Amino acid sequence: MNTDPTSLFSLAPKRLQWLATRQNVVSENIANANISGYRAQGVQSFASYLEDTGRSQGLQEAEVVEAKVLSGATMTGNNVNLEEQLVEANSASGQFQMAASLYRKAHEMVYAVAGRR
C-alpha cells in the first residue's frame, strides 16, 4: 500500500488525462458500432494508471485494453453495445466535469490564500 501523501495538484491532471483517454476510447467504440469484427475497447483502471504514471515522468495516455462487455457479439463479430457505451460516455463526462471543478477550486483557494484574486 502506498502511504505517500498525494497532492490534489499532482492527482487532478492525471485523473483528467485518464478520463480524456477513456472518453476517446468510448467515442471510437460508438463510431465503430456497425463495423463487423470490431471489438469494444476500454482503458486500464485508474489505480493501475496511477501506478504506471508514478514510475514515469509526466502525463501519459492510459493503456487501451479490450473491454469487458455485458452482452455477446453480434453475428458480424462486433461486440459494441451502444447503450453501455452511452452510459460510459455520460459517466466519463460527469467525472471529468467534477475533477476539473475541484482542480479549479483548489487553484482559486491557493490564489485567495496568497492574497490574489
N, C-alpha and C positions, 0 to 999 in steps of 0.2 A: 504494500500500500504506500502510495506517495504522500508524505506528510509535509512537503514543501508548501509554503504559503503561495497562493495563486492570486495574482493581481487581476482585477477586472480589466485593466488596460492591456494585459497580455492575453487574457482569455477571450475577450469580446471579438477582436479581429479574427481569431481562429474559428470561433463559432460562426461568424458572418461568412468566412471563406467556405467552411464546411456546408453551410446552408445554401450558398450560391452554387456550389458544385451539385448538391442534391437537387436543387431546382432545375439546373441544366439537364441532369440525367432524366428527371421526370418529364421535362418538355421533349426530350428526344424519344422517350418511350411513347408519349402521346402522338408525336409526329410519325412514328413508325408502327402505329397500331394496326395498319392494314397491310404491312409488308409480310409476305409469307416467310416463315422461318425465323423471323426476328424474335429474339429472346429479351424479355424485360431486364433492365439493368437497375442497380441500386448503388448505394455508396456504403463504404465501411462505417462502422459505428463511430459515434463522436468520441467515445472513450479511446478506441484504438487510433483514431486520427490524432488525438492529443498526444498519445504515446509516440506516434511517428514524428509529429512536429517537434516534440521535445528532444528528439535525437538529431534533428537537423536545424539549420539556421533559417529563419524567415518563414513565411507562409508558403504552403504548397497545397495543391488540389488534393482532395480526398481520393482514395483509391476507389475505382469503379468496379463493382462486382456483379455477378448475376443475382437478380432479385429473387427473393422468396415470394412467390405469388400464391394466393389462396385458391385460385381456380386453375384447372389444367389448360393445356394448349388446345387451340382450335384445330380443325382438320388441316389447316395450312401450316401448322407448326408454330404459329405465333401465340405467345402466352401473355400478351399485354391485356390487362383488364382495365378498361377506361375508367370505370367507377373508382377502382383502387388508386389509379394514378391521379385522378382529380382530388381525392381525399389527401393524397400525399402532397400535391401541389398547394392545396389550401393550408395544410399543416405547416409546410416549409415557409410559406408566405407569412403566416401569423407569427411563427417563431423568429423569422428574420426581422419583422417589424418590432417585436418585443426586444430582441437583442440590440437592435440599432437604437431604440429609445433608451434603454438602460445605459448604453455606451455614451449617448449624447448627454443624458442627465449626469453621469459621472464627470464628464468634461465640464459641464456647467457648474457643478459643485466645486471642482478644483479652481475654476476661474473665480467663483464667489469667495472662496477662502483666500485666494491670492489678492483679492481686492479689485479684480477686474470684472466687468460685466459684459 
